[in-house]
């Protein structure tokens, strides 16, 4: 879903500005070789030398791992993989720029078509092999070759060279802010290319943690342990053990948090979040995100193949009522692109119009005085916010003689059904792969014969053409890119009626009060960087 697919402070506007300036030739970036956590929601400072023997327990509401291959992984496992693997850079939401990770500094030349990264020395993969330019080159080339869901981030790459063990040089087909691309939350991982088995499984990252145990289908699905050879070193107060305890029901997660059996709940509903604000032993964070909810309409077949039906469903959603019910957990959307990203378009806020919806349904042969229209909708099991949407929409549509069969599903089952075109409406979240809006368009709305995340099944050659031009426009002509984003959103939402965007999420998290160092990062939604945490 990437949360299902696949944020937080207003940081991406700066990222886009940075992307535009990335083409300046010869400028050295990222020369600070010392990684630093982005900050903490707590002012507390851990006692020096205090030994942390505890396990940090993260309680996701869905299963964690759908794909172990770091080249093709494109779903919930990002919350673990971001701690197992590292990229050349990492996006910092406070500075709004990529910062050093496996690369310590980098330069661009030839108008943004040549990039040279200097690699951190002395880094080892979990397999024991050295992380050098040859290994990094081979890993990225493997990712490109496999063409998995997120591999498009490297589409601009023409050649990669490793002139010496510490230098990685990229020559691009067209100008791209490659330091930003290299900070992506998917497909940017550097891994031991010789440590991947025939099924794509590996634990050959360079991250602070390595896999301890994976038990698919178990409540405690995955546990991690410290990689003692981590290049960043270890302090006694850091967490050396982590586990992911799958807890579909928020009320259960909240009870476990109060009892101290888990340390982090990625999402509370408004009622529980309000309760958490006054609960001793619990800390809360509330941050605007770049993650929005999409209701994708089946444009390929069934009753929603008729664009009038799709438009009617768009107009039937009670957007204001939904936001009121969420009580601060969401904000109004305007188009596909959340505020703060290049492409955000004011004036596209959706509105409910039941009279128009009824008129469109009647034109299509449905409505109160016509045969009942039956629609199938799938959404994420255990997601209370999506459930609010479904409840409100079901009630509204009933008055229009539309029956909505809404089924909550585990993500893998929902996704598998969606790839078979097994529903009329597919509800899921989306967020950018790196700090750029391109991800929504190339993944969710570009034509694809075998649906991956294009779960509206939209096929439009003009839309595809506009999408394909976005990366180079973003790097070379921001004004043209901005206009292209506006045009594409109007075509997808208003003309094709392939999607409705009910709201943009506001993250409401809860943690145990003893955790120090947690911060949300817009480029890595729902990821907790455990290495940055202490007691």
Residue pairs with C-beta under 8 A, 6 or more apart in sequence:
1 62
1 75
1 76
1 380
1 411
1 414
1 415
1 428
1 429
2 74
2 75
2 76
2 78
2 186
2 428
2 429
2 430
2 431
2 453
3 62
3 76
3 291
3 428
3 429
3 431
3 525
3 526
4 62
4 75
4 76
4 380
4 411
4 414
4 415
4 428
4 429
5 74
5 75
5 428
5 429
5 430
5 431
5 443
5 453
6 74
6 75
6 78
6 185
6 186
6 291
6 429
6 430
6 431
6 433
6 525
7 93
7 287
7 289
7 290
7 291
7 431
7 507
7 520
7 521
7 522
7 523
7 524
7 525
8 93
8 287
8 288
8 289
8 290
8 507
8 520
8 521
8 522
8 525
9 93
9 94
9 287
9 288
9 520
9 522
10 288
10 339
10 340
11 93
11 94
11 96
11 340
11 435
11 522
12 96
12 290
12 340
12 341
12 342
12 432
12 435
12 436
12 522
13 96
13 340
13 341
13 342
14 95
14 96
14 97
15 91
15 96
15 97
15 180
15 435
15 436
16 341
16 342
16 435
16 436
16 474
16 478
17 96
18 96
18 97
18 98
18 177
18 180
19 177
19 180
19 342
19 435
19 436
19 474
19 475
20 177
20 474
20 475
20 478
22 108
22 112
22 177
22 178
22 179
22 180
22 475
23 108
23 111
23 112
23 175
23 177
23 475
23 476
24 108
24 112
25 108
25 109
25 110
25 111
25 112
26 107
26 108
26 109
27 107
27 108
28 105
28 106
28 107
29 97
29 98
29 105
29 106
29 107
29 108
29 179
30 89
30 98
30 99
30 100
30 103
30 104
30 105
30 106
30 179
31 100
31 104
31 105
32 99
32 100
32 104
33 100
33 104
33 105
33 120
35 90
35 99
35 100
35 101
35 232
36 99
37 517
37 519
37 529
37 531
37 532
38 92
38 93
38 94
38 519
38 521
38 532
39 94
39 519
40 516
40 517
40 518
40 519
41 283
41 285
41 518
41 519
42 283
42 515
42 516
42 517
42 518
44 516
45 516
46 237
46 516
46 534
46 535
47 237
48 237
49 236
49 237
50 236
50 237
50 535
51 236
51 237
52 236
52 237
52 238
52 239
52 240
52 534
52 535
54 239
54 241
54 535
55 223
55 239
55 241
55 242
55 243
56 239
56 241
56 242
56 243
56 263
56 264
56 515
56 528
56 530
56 533
57 242
57 243
57 244
57 245
57 261
57 262
57 263
57 264
58 79
58 242
58 243
58 244
58 245
58 262
58 263
58 264
58 266
58 528
59 244
59 245
59 246
59 247
59 253
59 256
59 257
59 262
59 264
59 265
59 266
60 76
60 79
60 244
60 246
60 247
60 266
60 526
61 246
61 247
61 248
61 249
61 250
61 253
61 266
61 267
61 380
61 381
61 382
61 383
62 76
62 246
62 248
62 380
62 381
62 382
62 410
62 411
63 76
63 216
63 217
63 221
63 246
63 410
63 411
63 412
64 76
64 77
64 79
64 80
64 221
64 222
64 244
64 246
65 76
65 77
65 80
65 214
65 216
65 221
65 222
66 73
66 75
66 76
66 77
66 411
66 412
66 415
67 73
67 74
67 75
67 77
67 200
68 77
68 199
68 200
68 201
68 202
69 146
69 148
69 196
69 199
69 200
69 201
69 202
70 81
70 84
70 85
70 143
70 189
70 191
70 202
70 205
71 139
71 142
71 143
71 146
71 148
71 151
71 187
71 189
71 191
71 196
71 200
72 143
72 146
72 148
72 149
72 150
72 151
72 187
72 200
73 81
73 148
73 150
73 186
73 187
74 148
74 149
74 150
74 186
74 187
74 452
75 411
75 415
76 411
78 185
78 186
78 524
78 526
78 527
79 244
79 526
79 527
79 528
80 222
80 224
80 244
81 189
81 205
82 185
82 207
82 524
82 527
82 529
83 207
83 208
83 209
83 224
83 242
83 527
83 528
83 529
83 530
83 531
84 126
84 203
84 205
84 207
84 209
84 210
84 211
84 224
85 189
85 190
85 191
85 205
85 206
85 207
86 101
86 102
86 189
86 190
86 205
86 206
86 207
87 101
87 102
87 182
87 183
87 184
87 188
87 189
87 190
88 101
88 102
88 103
88 106
88 117
88 119
88 136
88 168
88 179
88 182
88 183
88 188
88 190
89 98
89 99
89 100
89 101
89 103
89 106
89 179
89 180
89 182
89 183
90 98
90 99
90 100
90 101
90 183
90 523
91 97
91 98
91 99
91 180
91 183
91 434
91 435
91 521
91 522
91 523
91 524
92 98
92 99
92 521
93 519
93 520
93 521
93 522
93 523
98 179
98 180
98 182
98 183
100 120
101 120
101 183
102 119
102 120
102 123
102 131
102 136
102 190
102 206
103 117
103 118
103 119
103 120
103 168
103 182
104 118
104 119
104 120
105 117
105 118
106 115
106 116
106 117
106 118
106 179
107 115
107 116
108 114
108 115
108 116
108 178
108 179
109 115
109 116
111 175
111 476
112 172
112 175
112 176
112 177
112 178
112 475
112 476
113 171
113 172
113 173
113 174
113 175
114 169
114 170
114 171
114 172
115 169
115 170
115 172
115 178
115 179
116 167
116 168
116 169
116 170
117 167
117 168
117 169
117 170
117 182
118 166
118 167
119 131
119 132
119 133
119 136
119 165
119 166
119 167
119 168
120 131
120 231
121 166
122 231
123 130
123 131
123 206
123 231
124 130
124 131
124 206
124 229
124 231
125 131
125 135
125 191
125 192
125 195
125 204
125 205
125 206
126 192
126 195
126 203
126 204
126 205
126 206
126 207
126 210
126 227
126 229
127 192
127 194
127 195
127 203
127 204
128 229
129 135
129 192
129 194
129 195
129 204
130 165
131 190
131 192
131 206
132 162
132 165
132 166
133 162
133 163
133 164
133 165
133 166
133 167
133 168
134 162
134 165
135 190
135 192
135 193
135 194
136 162
136 168
136 190
137 160
137 161
137 162
137 168
138 193
138 194
139 189
139 190
139 191
139 192
139 193
140 154
140 157
140 160
140 190
141 160
142 193
142 196
143 151
143 154
143 187
143 189
144 151
144 154
144 157
148 187
149 186
149 187
149 443
149 452
149 453
150 184
150 186
150 187
150 433
151 187
152 442
152 443
153 181
153 184
153 186
153 187
153 188
153 433
153 434
154 181
154 187
155 173
155 471
156 172
156 173
156 174
156 175
156 176
156 178
156 181
156 471
156 472
157 170
157 171
157 172
157 173
158 171
158 172
158 173
159 170
159 171
160 168
160 169
160 170
160 171
161 168
161 169
161 170
161 171
162 168
162 169
163 169
170 178
172 178
174 471
174 472
174 475
175 472
175 475
175 476
176 471
176 472
176 475
177 474
177 475
180 434
180 435
180 436
181 188
181 434
182 188
183 434
183 435
183 523
184 433
184 434
184 523
185 433
185 434
185 523
185 524
185 525
185 527
186 433
187 433
188 434
189 205
190 205
190 206
191 202
191 204
191 205
191 206
192 202
192 204
192 205
194 204
195 202
195 203
195 204
196 202
196 204
203 210
203 211
206 230
206 231
207 227
207 230
207 531
208 226
208 227
208 230
208 232
208 530
208 531
209 224
209 225
209 226
209 227
209 242
209 530
209 531
210 224
210 225
210 226
210 227
211 222
211 223
211 224
211 225
212 223
212 224
212 225
212 241
213 222
213 223
214 221
214 222
214 223
215 221
215 222
218 246
219 245
219 246
219 247
220 243
220 244
220 245
220 246
221 244
221 245
221 246
222 243
222 244
223 241
223 242
223 243
223 244
224 241
224 242
224 243
224 530
225 240
225 241
225 242
226 234
226 238
226 240
226 241
228 234
230 531
232 531
234 240
235 534
237 534
237 535
238 531
238 533
238 534
239 530
239 533
239 534
239 535
242 530
245 256
245 262
247 253
247 256
247 262
248 381
248 382
249 382
250 265
250 267
250 268
250 269
250 272
250 382
250 384
251 272
253 262
253 265
254 265
254 268
254 272
254 275
254 276
254 510
256 262
257 263
257 265
257 282
257 510
257 511
257 512
258 279
258 281
258 282
260 281
260 512
262 512
263 511
263 512
263 515
264 509
264 510
264 511
264 512
264 515
264 518
264 528
265 509
265 510
265 511
266 507
266 509
266 526
267 383
267 385
267 507
267 508
267 509
268 276
268 508
268 509
268 510
269 329
269 384
269 385
270 325
270 326
270 327
270 328
270 329
270 508
271 327
272 510
273 284
273 286
273 329
273 508
273 510
274 327
276 282
276 284
276 510
277 284
280 513
281 512
281 513
282 510
282 511
282 512
282 513
283 510
283 511
283 512
283 513
283 515
284 508
284 509
284 510
284 511
285 507
285 508
285 509
285 511
285 518
285 520
286 328
286 506
286 507
286 508
286 509
287 506
287 507
287 509
287 520
288 331
288 504
288 506
288 507
289 338
289 431
289 504
289 505
289 506
289 507
289 520
289 522
289 525
290 338
290 340
290 341
290 431
290 432
290 504
290 522
290 525
291 338
291 429
291 430
291 431
291 504
291 505
291 507
291 525
292 333
292 336
292 338
292 429
292 430
292 431
292 501
292 503
292 504
292 505
293 330
293 385
293 386
293 389
293 427
293 428
293 429
293 501
293 502
293 503
293 504
293 505
294 336
294 427
294 428
294 429
294 430
294 444
294 499
294 500
294 501
295 313
295 317
295 389
295 425
295 426
295 427
295 499
295 500
295 501
295 502
296 425
296 426
296 427
296 428
296 444
296 455
296 456
296 498
296 499
297 304
297 310
297 313
297 424
297 425
297 456
297 497
297 498
297 499
297 500
298 304
298 305
298 421
298 423
298 424
298 425
298 426
298 456
298 457
299 305
299 307
299 310
299 456
299 457
299 458
299 459
299 496
299 498
300 421
300 457
300 459
301 421
301 457
302 424
303 309
303 364
303 366
303 373
303 374
303 375
303 424
304 310
304 313
304 375
304 424
304 425
306 364
307 496
307 497
308 360
308 361
308 363
308 364
309 360
309 361
309 364
309 366
309 373
310 497
310 498
311 357
311 360
311 497
312 356
312 357
312 358
312 360
312 361
312 364
312 400
313 357
313 375
313 393
313 397
313 425
313 500
314 350
314 493
314 497
314 500
315 351
315 352
315 353
315 354
315 356
315 357
315 360
316 352
316 354
316 357
316 393
316 396
316 397
316 400
316 402
317 350
317 352
317 389
317 392
317 393
317 396
317 500
317 502
318 352
318 392
318 393
318 396
319 332
319 349
319 350
319 351
319 352
319 502
319 503
320 352
321 352
321 392
322 330
322 388
322 389
322 392
322 502
322 503
323 330
323 331
323 332
323 503
325 388
325 392
326 385
326 388
326 503
328 506
328 508
329 385
329 505
329 506
329 508
330 385
330 502
330 503
330 504
330 505
330 506
331 503
331 504
331 506
332 349
332 503
332 504
333 349
333 350
333 501
333 502
333 503
333 504
334 344
334 345
334 346
334 347
334 348
334 349
335 343
335 344
335 345
335 348
335 486
335 489
335 493
335 501
336 343
336 437
336 440
336 441
336 489
336 492
336 493
336 499
336 501
337 343
337 344
337 345
337 437
337 440
337 485
337 489
338 344
338 504
339 504
341 432
341 435
341 436
341 437
342 436
342 437
342 474
342 478
342 481
342 482
342 485
343 437
343 481
343 482
343 485
343 486
343 489
344 437
345 485
345 486
345 489
348 489
348 490
348 493
350 500
350 501
350 502
354 396
354 399
354 400
357 400
358 367
358 368
358 400
361 367
361 370
361 373
361 400
361 401
361 402
362 369
362 370
365 371
366 372
366 373
366 400
366 401
366 402
367 400
367 401
368 399
368 400
368 401
369 401
370 401
372 401
372 402
372 403
373 401
373 402
373 403
374 402
374 403
374 405
375 397
375 402
375 403
375 404
375 405
375 424
375 425
376 405
376 407
376 422
376 423
376 424
376 425
377 390
377 393
377 404
377 405
377 406
377 407
377 423
377 424
377 425
377 426
377 427
378 406
378 407
378 408
378 409
378 414
378 417
378 418
378 422
378 423
378 425
378 426
378 427
379 386
379 387
379 389
379 390
379 406
379 407
379 408
379 409
379 414
379 427
379 428
380 386
380 408
380 409
380 411
380 414
380 427
380 428
381 408
381 409
381 410
381 411
381 414
382 408
383 408
385 505
386 427
387 408
389 427
389 502
390 404
390 406
390 427
393 404
394 404
394 406
397 403
397 404
398 404
409 417
414 426
414 428
417 423
418 426
418 451
418 455
419 450
419 451
419 452
419 455
421 451
421 457
426 455
426 456
428 455
429 505
430 439
430 440
430 443
430 444
430 453
431 439
431 525
432 438
432 439
432 440
432 523
433 439
433 443
434 523
435 522
435 523
436 474
437 485
438 467
438 470
438 471
438 474
441 467
441 470
441 488
442 467
442 470
443 452
443 453
443 454
444 453
444 454
444 455
444 456
444 499
445 454
445 456
445 458
445 463
445 467
445 488
445 492
445 498
445 499
446 454
446 463
446 464
446 467
446 468
447 454
447 458
447 459
447 460
447 461
447 463
447 464
448 454
451 457
456 498
456 499
458 492
458 496
458 498
460 491
460 496
462 491
463 488
463 491
463 492
463 496
466 484
466 487
466 488
466 491
467 488
469 484
470 481
470 484
470 485
473 480
473 481
473 484
474 481
492 498
492 499
493 499
493 500
493 501
507 520
507 525
509 518
509 520
511 518
514 535
515 533
515 535
516 533
516 534
516 535
517 532
517 533
517 534
518 528
518 532
518 533
519 532
521 527
521 529
